[in-house]
């Protein structure tokens, strides 16, 4: 029975290990981040790097597409000193067909939560960091990821409803067909072992 349990654990762990190690990274630059307590929105941000999409390598360029989003409403804290935003909104990454990227939506989803953090530098000036967990579709598969967006230094003033984005990075986990096949193969093998055990027992 211990062997059966060990095989069960192995059959279930292997595909999830493969899932966890597979990600696609997107880097964006520029754009205007604006908002109120009803939510933040990013427009005009350019996609400048994609790594790992469709099992491919690194693609860089001055304009590979765009990244835009809207968050849910502010649920705690403030826009000036940092806070949290609720789930919802939209998060979209679009390609323009450069170097084999899709010409259209690459990722489409929404936030499950967002943290808006004020960073005060030693010279008294301010940056803000937006960190959010997103869920959605990439290449037809349901997936999730994390985005981190850094603002341009706002000087000694605070966020006043609009600022520029310096850069952002979004990392999305992707279950590949191979991973799903591995899960299926493991479960079929496990079924065979259990059937033999039942016949022998």
N, C-alpha and C positions, 0 to 999 in steps of 0.2 A: 504494500500500500504506500510505503514511503517513496518508492520509485515512481509510482503514479503521480503523487503529489509534486515530486521534484520535476517530472516531465511537464506537468501542468504549469508550474511556475515558470519554467524555461520557455514553454510555448507562448505564454502570455507576455513574458518580459522582453523577448527578442524583438518583436515588432515595435514595442514602445520605445526601446533603446534606439532603434533605427529612426523612429519618428522624432525623438528628441534631438537627434544630431543633425537633422535636415532643416535648414532655414534659408530663406531668401532675404537679402539685405538691400534696402533702398536708401539712397541719400538724396536729400533735397536741399536747395539753396534759395535764399531770398524769399520774398513774399511779404504780405502785410497781414499781421495778426491783429484783429480788432474784436471788441466785444463789450458786453455789459454783464450784469448779474444773470441775464437770460442765457448766456453762453459765449464762448469764444469761437471765432472763425478765421481760418487761414485761406487766403486767396493769392494767386499769382506766384506761387512757389514752384521752382523748376526742378524736375528730376534730373540729377547729374551723374548718378551711379546706380547700377543694378548688378548684384552678384548672386549667382546661383539659381536664377530663374530657369525652370525647365531642365535642371541639371547642368546648365551652361556655366561659363566662367564670368569673369569681370567685364562689364560693359560700362565705359565712361564717355562722357560728352558734355558739352556746354548746355544742351537741351535735348533730353531723351523723352520728355513728357512733362507731367505736372503732378503735384500732390496737393490736395485740398481737404479741409475738414471743417466740421462744426461740432461743438461739444454739447452736452446737456447743460442744464442750468446750474449755477453756483449753489452748492449745498452747505458750504461751511467756509469760514474765513472771508477774505476780501480780495478784490482784483489788485489792490495796491500792495498788500503785505503777504499774499499767498493764501491759497485755499484749495478746496476740492470741488469738482464738478460731477454731477450725476451721470448715470448711463444714458445712452442715446446718441443723438446727433448722427453725423455721417463721416465716413473716412474713405477717400477715393484716391487711388493711384492710377494714372492714365499714361499709356505709352504713345509715342508718335510713329512707331514703325522703324525706328533707327536700329541698325545692326541686329535685325531679327526680333526686336521687341514687338509685342502686339500693337496694332494701331487701334487703340481704344482702351477700355477698362482692363487693368491688370488685377487690381484688388478693389473690392467694394465691401464696406462693412460699417460698423458703428463702435462707439466706445462702451466699455463696461464700467470704467472709472477713469478719472483724470485728476492728477495732482499738479497744482500751479505753485511753483516755489520761487520766492524772492531770494536772490543771492547778493549780499552786500560785500563788495570787494574792499580791500584794505584802504583804498583811496576814497571810500565813501560813495562810490558810484554803484549802480545797480544793474544786474542782469536778472532775467527770469528764465526758468526752465519749466516746460510743460512735459509731463510724463503721463502717458496713457496706455491702457490695455485695450486692444481692439479685437473684435471677432468679425469674421466675414468669409468671403469666398475668394480664393485664388486658384485660377486654373480649374474651376469647377469643383474644388474640394473645400469643405468647411474647415476653417483654420483659425488660429489666433496669433497675436503678436503683440509687440510693445513698440511704441514710438516715443522718441525723446526729441523735443524741439527747443533750440536755444535762441533766445532773443539777442538782438544787438543791444549793446550797453545803452541804457536810458539816461546816463549821467546821474546826477544826484537827485533827480526827480523820480517819481514813481509812475507806474503804468497809468496812463490817462485815457484809456479807451482805444488806443492804437499804437502799434510799434512794429518794427521790422524783424523778420527772422534772419538770424545769421546762418544757421544750418540746422538740419534735422536728420535723424537716422531712424529707420523703421526696420525691425527684424520680424519676419513672419515664419512660423513653423508650418511645414507642408508635409502631409502624409502622401507619399508617392504610391503609384500602383504597385510597385515592388514590395513596399511595406505591407500593403493590404494583402498581397499574395502570400507573403511570409506568414501573416496572421492566419490566413486560411489553411496553408500547408501545416502549420503547427497544430491547429485545431483538428484537422483531419487525422494527422498522426496520433494525436492524443485519443481521439475516438477509437482508433484501431487498437491502441494499447489497452484501453478500458474494456473493449469488447473481448479481447483475448483473456484478460483477467477474469471477466465474468464467466467465460466458457470453462476456464481452468478451475475456477473457484467453485 
